[in-house]
Amino acid sequence: MRKRILLVIWLIGIIFPMAWLGRFSSRYHNFFNALFSPEWVHWVMHAGLYTGLVILVICAFNLDSSGKTVVIALCVALGVGIVQESLQLLSGVQVLRWNTLLDLGVDSAGALAGYGLVWGVAKRREEKLSSRRER
């Protein structure tokens, strides 16, 4: 249950257009822009958020490390990414540009990284268990 609550909080954090808050505070606006204006920071944040999202989805729903989980991970990431980008467009924080598609690509790469991390940990556990059984 805790994992699913954390997943919901993570989703809200991803979807909420944080830059929109800058309309109400010039201090926040300046801080936000100083922190996230470099494109590479923006991409690292997107990748990190979606890596975490996929890890939480896999853990919250006890998904295995199969190929089906990769498809689920990508669908979740793209779905959430589309919702996030749409809310940013609707809130006036951003205009539709090629960067929107790039963001979705980075989100997908983050999703694959999250799956890869979970898969790597699962593989390592299996190897440790099999080596213990052999002893």
C-alpha positions in Angstrom: 0.0 0.0 0.0 2.9 2.4 0.8 4.4 1.8 -2.6 1.2 2.8 -4.3 0.8 5.9 -2.2 4.4 6.9 -3.1 3.5 6.2 -6.7 0.5 8.5 -6.6 2.6 11.3 -4.9 5.3 10.8 -7.6 2.7 11.0 -10.4 1.3 14.3 -8.9 4.9 15.6 -8.7 5.5 14.8 -12.4 2.2 16.0 -13.7 1.9 19.3 -11.8 3.4 22.2 -14.0 5.9 23.5 -11.4 6.9 26.4 -13.7 3.3 27.7 -13.5 3.9 28.6 -9.8 6.3 31.3 -11.0 3.3 33.4 -12.0 2.6 34.0 -8.4 6.1 34.6 -7.1 8.9 36.4 -8.9 11.4 34.9 -6.5 10.2 31.4 -7.3 10.2 32.2 -11.0 13.8 33.4 -10.9 14.9 30.4 -8.8 13.1 27.9 -11.1 14.6 29.5 -14.2 18.1 29.6 -12.8 17.9 26.0 -11.8 16.1 24.4 -14.8 16.9 26.7 -17.7 19.9 24.7 -19.0 18.6 22.1 -21.4 20.8 19.4 -20.0 19.3 19.9 -16.5 15.8 19.7 -17.9 16.7 16.4 -19.7 18.3 14.9 -16.6 15.3 15.8 -14.5 12.9 14.3 -17.0 15.0 11.1 -17.3 15.3 10.8 -13.5 11.6 11.4 -12.9 10.5 8.7 -15.4 13.2 6.3 -14.2 11.7 6.6 -10.7 8.2 6.4 -12.1 8.8 3.0 -13.8 10.6 1.6 -10.8 7.7 2.6 -8.6 5.1 1.1 -11.1 7.1 -2.2 -11.2 7.4 -2.4 -7.4 3.8 -1.2 -6.6 2.2 -3.8 -8.9 4.8 -6.5 -8.4 5.6 -6.8 -12.2 8.2 -9.3 -13.3 11.2 -8.4 -15.5 9.6 -9.8 -18.7 9.2 -8.2 -22.1 5.6 -7.4 -21.3 6.8 -5.2 -18.4 9.0 -3.2 -20.9 5.8 -2.5 -22.9 3.9 -1.5 -19.8 6.8 0.7 -18.6 6.9 2.5 -22.0 3.1 2.9 -22.2 3.0 4.3 -18.6 5.9 6.7 -19.3 4.4 7.9 -22.6 0.9 8.3 -21.1 2.1 10.3 -18.2 4.5 12.3 -20.4 1.7 13.2 -22.8 -0.5 14.3 -19.8 2.4 16.3 -18.4 3.2 18.0 -21.6 -0.5 18.7 -22.3 -0.9 20.4 -18.9 2.1 22.5 -19.5 0.7 23.6 -22.8 -2.8 24.3 -21.4 -1.4 26.2 -18.4 0.6 28.5 -20.8 3.9 27.5 -19.3 5.1 26.1 -22.6 4.3 26.3 -26.3 4.2 23.3 -28.6 7.7 22.9 -30.1 10.0 20.1 -31.1 11.2 20.1 -27.5 7.9 18.6 -26.5 8.7 15.5 -28.6 12.2 15.5 -27.3 10.9 15.5 -23.8 8.8 12.5 -24.6 11.8 10.8 -26.0 13.8 11.5 -22.8 10.9 10.3 -20.7 10.9 7.0 -22.7 14.7 6.7 -22.2 14.2 7.3 -18.5 11.5 4.6 -18.5 13.9 2.1 -20.2 16.6 3.0 -17.6 14.2 2.3 -14.8 13.3 -1.0 -16.3 16.9 -1.8 -16.8 17.7 -1.1 -13.2 14.9 -3.3 -12.0 15.9 -6.0 -14.4 19.6 -5.8 -13.3 18.7 -6.0 -9.6 16.4 -9.0 -10.3 19.0 -10.7 -12.4 21.6 -10.2 -9.7 19.3 -11.6 -7.0 18.6 -14.7 -9.1 22.3 -15.3 -9.6 22.9 -15.0 -5.8 20.1 -17.4 -5.1 21.3 -19.9 -7.6 24.8 -19.8 -6.4 23.6 -20.3 -2.8 21.6 -23.3 -3.9 24.6 -24.8 -5.6 26.6 -24.8 -2.4 
